């Protein structure tokens, strides 16, 4: 890889050091040193106007959790990076814990190298809660008070994670949803920009990039994942890939019969 500024956006979700099939469990300090080495190699390849987004969860050891964003943020700071957002990704499904509250969120650390970074908010606005709200006093009295394109998604995003019945599910055990990356790609890059994922897996980052006419580079140690990722990229380029968009409304579980007590479900079935 040429040693020059290449990337407009780096997005990845590295191994969490929890013993998944694609990683070897390491002593925690060795794991952090390994991450620091990788981050240090990537940052010189990031454009001055670029962003880097590191999506992480928790490292768990003997029932104790270590939030990886807390451990990794000082590494980025020591390398001169500026934290723009700590984005909380909230989702509804996962393992149920019996000795602590069940974890239902992970974190995206968004860093930039300078103050001259790209941020296209209008590309990712979501519907306003009260689109009909108007100014009730002042020079704009009677005019709509919200932005006509919608509101800022804020820094807590509820996007379903990829489980067995998800439209994007592959063999990868920790696949992140395209919609999560789609919002980053749309807001932090322009068309034809270059997006890089150093832990590409089955190329969810690449799918989000290709759908919106960005270029993508990625790498992974698994030939199986690379094969699946290549197929998904081809489908994304030809606009036939199946994915859940970032702005699709969250399903309301109260609409399902499964949310009713068993006696009510029975009565509904008999009608």
Residue pairs with C-beta under 8 A, 6 or more apart in sequence:
1 45
3 44
3 45
4 45
5 44
5 45
5 46
5 47
5 48
5 50
6 45
6 46
6 47
6 194
6 196
7 42
7 45
7 46
7 47
7 50
7 194
7 195
7 196
7 217
8 47
8 49
8 50
8 51
8 118
8 188
8 189
8 190
8 193
8 194
8 195
8 214
9 50
9 51
9 52
9 53
9 184
9 185
9 188
9 189
9 193
9 194
9 195
9 196
10 42
10 46
10 50
10 51
10 52
10 53
10 195
10 196
10 197
10 198
11 52
11 53
11 55
11 181
11 184
11 185
11 195
11 196
11 197
11 205
12 53
12 54
12 55
12 197
12 198
12 199
12 200
12 205
13 54
13 55
13 56
13 174
13 176
13 199
13 201
14 35
14 38
14 54
14 56
14 198
14 199
15 22
15 23
15 199
16 56
16 57
16 58
16 59
16 68
17 23
17 25
17 26
17 28
17 31
17 59
18 25
18 59
18 60
19 25
20 173
20 174
21 173
22 201
22 221
22 222
22 225
26 34
28 59
28 61
28 66
31 59
32 71
32 72
32 75
35 72
35 75
36 75
38 198
39 54
39 72
39 75
39 76
39 79
40 79
42 52
42 196
42 198
43 52
43 79
43 81
43 113
45 196
46 52
46 113
47 113
48 113
48 114
48 116
49 114
49 116
49 117
49 118
50 112
50 113
50 117
50 118
50 188
51 84
51 110
51 111
51 112
51 117
51 118
51 184
51 188
52 76
52 81
52 110
52 111
52 112
53 108
53 109
53 110
53 111
53 184
53 188
54 69
54 72
54 76
54 108
54 109
54 111
55 89
55 106
55 107
55 108
55 109
55 176
55 180
56 68
56 69
56 72
56 106
56 107
56 109
57 68
57 103
57 106
57 107
58 65
58 66
58 67
58 68
58 103
59 65
59 66
59 68
59 71
60 66
63 99
63 100
65 100
65 103
67 107
68 107
69 86
69 107
69 109
72 109
73 83
73 109
76 83
76 109
76 111
77 83
80 113
81 111
81 112
81 113
82 111
82 112
82 113
82 114
82 115
83 109
83 110
83 111
84 110
84 111
84 112
84 117
85 108
85 110
85 155
86 107
86 108
86 109
86 110
86 155
87 107
87 108
87 109
87 110
87 155
87 156
87 157
88 105
88 106
88 107
88 155
88 156
88 157
89 105
89 106
89 107
89 108
89 157
89 159
89 180
90 104
90 105
90 156
90 157
90 158
90 159
91 104
91 105
91 106
91 158
91 159
91 160
91 161
92 104
92 158
92 160
92 161
93 160
93 161
93 163
94 102
94 103
94 104
94 161
95 102
95 103
96 102
97 103
108 180
108 184
110 184
110 188
117 188
118 188
118 189
118 190
119 187
119 188
120 186
120 187
120 188
120 190
121 152
121 187
122 149
123 186
123 187
124 153
124 183
124 186
124 187
124 246
124 247
125 147
125 149
125 150
125 151
125 152
125 153
126 150
126 151
126 153
126 247
127 150
127 151
128 146
128 147
128 150
128 151
129 151
130 146
131 144
131 146
131 150
132 144
133 144
133 145
133 146
134 141
134 142
134 143
134 144
134 145
135 141
135 142
135 143
135 144
135 145
153 183
157 180
157 183
158 250
159 177
159 179
159 180
159 244
159 246
160 166
160 177
160 244
160 250
161 176
161 177
162 168
162 169
162 175
162 176
162 177
163 169
166 177
166 244
167 242
167 243
167 244
168 175
168 177
168 178
168 204
168 242
168 243
168 244
169 175
170 202
170 228
170 232
171 202
171 224
171 228
172 201
172 202
172 225
172 228
174 201
175 201
175 202
175 204
176 204
177 204
177 243
177 244
178 204
178 207
178 208
178 211
178 243
178 244
179 208
179 243
179 244
179 245
179 246
179 247
179 248
180 246
181 204
181 205
181 207
181 208
181 209
182 208
182 211
182 212
182 243
182 245
182 246
183 246
184 208
185 195
185 205
185 208
185 209
185 212
185 214
186 212
186 246
189 195
189 209
189 214
191 212
191 213
191 214
192 213
192 214
192 215
193 214
193 215
194 214
194 215
194 216
194 217
195 205
195 206
195 208
195 209
195 214
195 215
195 216
195 217
196 216
196 217
196 218
197 203
197 205
197 206
197 216
197 217
197 218
197 219
198 218
198 219
199 220
200 206
200 218
200 219
200 220
200 225
200 226
200 229
201 220
201 222
201 225
201 229
202 225
202 228
202 229
202 232
203 216
203 218
203 228
203 229
203 230
203 232
203 233
204 232
205 216
205 218
206 216
206 218
206 229
206 232
206 233
206 236
207 232
207 233
207 235
207 236
207 241
207 243
209 215
209 216
210 216
210 233
210 236
210 237
211 236
211 239
211 241
211 243
216 233
218 229
220 226
220 229
232 241
235 241
235 242
253 259
257 265
257 268
257 269
258 265
260 268
